Amino acid sequence: MMTRGFDTMLSATIERSSRALAAAVLAALGVILSGCGSDPDTKTTDAPLAECTGGVLEADLEADALTGPGVDPETGKLRPPPEGSSYTVSATYGVRRQGDAVMERHLQIFGAIQAQLASQPGLLAIQLGYSPSCGSGRTLAVWASTDAMYDFVMSPAHLAGIDAADELLEPTYVVTHWETAETDGITLPDSVRRIQAFGDPAR
């Protein structure tokens, strides 16, 4: 498992990849906001940023269903991996910084990322969540393999967003990934538990 801010011994290459994957939070946030028609700079409460962390599931989290080619359309459940293999699951959490300039920059960078996610090879399923009170976005993605995940992370469209993560996200953003063959446990609450178990960097 790899989580931003939890291991000071991570190599520069791994840290760079972590920041790249973290930027996907902004893509998810853009999708959610455009879908619900919310004002991106308006929160429903004045919840302090310190109370909005990756390791605590937001009470008002609004989440789409897990969707993608790996989901059985009849049952709505993720198909199990081939026998003897496992999936790689990635989870991100982030709060977009406020301001029109940030939103404009977000739209410039992550439109291409959103389009790429729609047809990314190896991406089996994705779930997006948004908390109006915290202004936070979460992603949960299921990949055929770790290599498939990094193919997306290091792709040209996504590389364009690597260096913008710190500019566009509050410093509490979190990235983690793990491998599992147990599809029933691939949920947003489980991703929150994993972030919490390894120490939320906002705490």
N, C-alpha and C positions, 0 to 999 in steps of 0.2 A: 504494500500500500504506500502511496505517496501523497503527502499533504503539505501544501504551502505553509511555511512558517514553523513546522514541527521538527524538522531535522536540519540543524545548521551544517551538517556534513554533506548535504546533497551537493552534487557537482554542479558546475555552472550550466552544463548542458541540460541536466534534468530540471534545474530551476527555470531555465528559459522555456522548456517545454511545458512546465507547470503553468507559467504565466500565459502561454499561448492557449492552453486549454481553458484557463480561467476566463479568457476573453469571450468564450462561448456563452457565458452568462448574459452578456449584453445582447447577443443575438436572440437568445430566448426572451429576454425582457422586451425587446423590440417587437417580437411576434405577439406576445401576450398583450402589450399595450395597444398595438394596432388593432388587435382583434376585439378588445373590449371598449375601445374608444375613450380610454381614460386620458386625462391630462397627465403626462409623464412627470411633472414636477409637483403634483398634488398628492399629499398623503391624507388618509382619512383620519389619522390621529397624529399627535405630536410625540410619538414614541421615540425616545432618545436612541441614537445609534447604538449605544452601549447595551441596550435591551434587545437589539436585533442582531443576532449572531448566527453563524452557520450551525452551531451545535444545539440550537433551540428551534423546534418546529413552531412556526408562526400559527397562532390560533385562527387567523383569517386567510391562511394559504389557499389560493385558488389554483387548482391544478387540472390540466387536461389529462385524459387517459393516456396510458402508454400506447403509442402507435408506431407502426413501421412494418417492414416486410417479415420481421420475425414474430409478429403477433398473429395468432390464429383469429381470422375475422369472425368465426362462428362463436368462439368462446371469449374472445377479448383477452386471452391469456398468452403470455410469452411461450413460444414453443421451446421445449428443452433442447440443450445442445446435443450434438452427436455423442453417443455413448463413449465414455472415456475422455471426453474433452470438457472444456468450460468456456464461459463467456468472460469478457472483460467489461466491467461496469465502471463508468466514470460519473462523478457527481460534482457539480459546481454550485457555489453560492456567492452572491455579490449584491452590493447596493450601488446603483449608478449615482455618480456625483450629480449635483443639481446644476441647472443653468442651460440656457438656450444654446450656447456655444458647444457644450458637451453633447447635447442631443443632436446637434447638426453634425458634429464629428462622428458620433455613433452611427448615424444613418449613412454617412459616407463610407465608413469602414466595413460595417457589418451587413449591408445589403447583400454583398457577394457571399458572405459566410452563410447567411440564411438560405440563399439559393443552392449553395453547395451541399448543405446538410440534407436537403430534400432528396438528393440522389447520390449521396456519399457511399461508395462501395464499402461493405463491411459494417455499416451502421444498421443494426437490426431493429432497434426501437429507441424512441426518445420520449421523454415526458418533460413538460415545462410547467413551472409553478411560479406564482407571483403573489406577494403579500402587499395589499394596499397600505396597511398601517406602517410597515417598515420600508416600503419602496424597494423591497428585495426581490431578486429573481433566483430561481433554482433550476438546474437541469439535471436530468438523470438519463444517461445514455447507455445502451447495451451494444457492445461491439463483438464481432465474430472472434476477434483476437486483439491482443495488445498491439501487434503490428498494424492492424487495421485502424486502431485508434490513433496511433502516431502518424499514419498516412494522412489522416485529416489534420492533426495538429501541425504537421510540417508542410502542409499544402500551401501553394502560393496565396490563395485567398485568405487563409487563416494567418499566415505569417505576417500579413499586412496589419493584423491587429495585435501582434505580440507586444510591441513597444507602447501601445496605447492603453494597456490594461491599467497601469498605475495612474494614467491621466484621466481615465474615464470611470474607474471604480474606486470606491472607498477602500482604504487599506485592510478592511476586514474580509476581503474576498478569500475564498477557500477552494481548493481543488483536491480531489482524492480519487483514486481508482483502486479496484480490487478484482480478483478473479473468483468466480463461483460457478457451480453447476446447479445450484438450487434456485430455480427461477421464481419460486413463491416469495423469496426474501428480497427480491429486487423491487424496492419501493422507496418513495421519497422519505418516509419515516425511518427506514433502515439507513438511508444515506445520512440522515441527521444524526442517528445514533453512532455511526462510524466516525463522523466528524467530531462529535462530543467525546467519544472514547479516547481519541488521540489528542485532546486538548484544543479547544477552540482558540485561535489566535487573537480573538477579540477580548478574551477573558484574561 
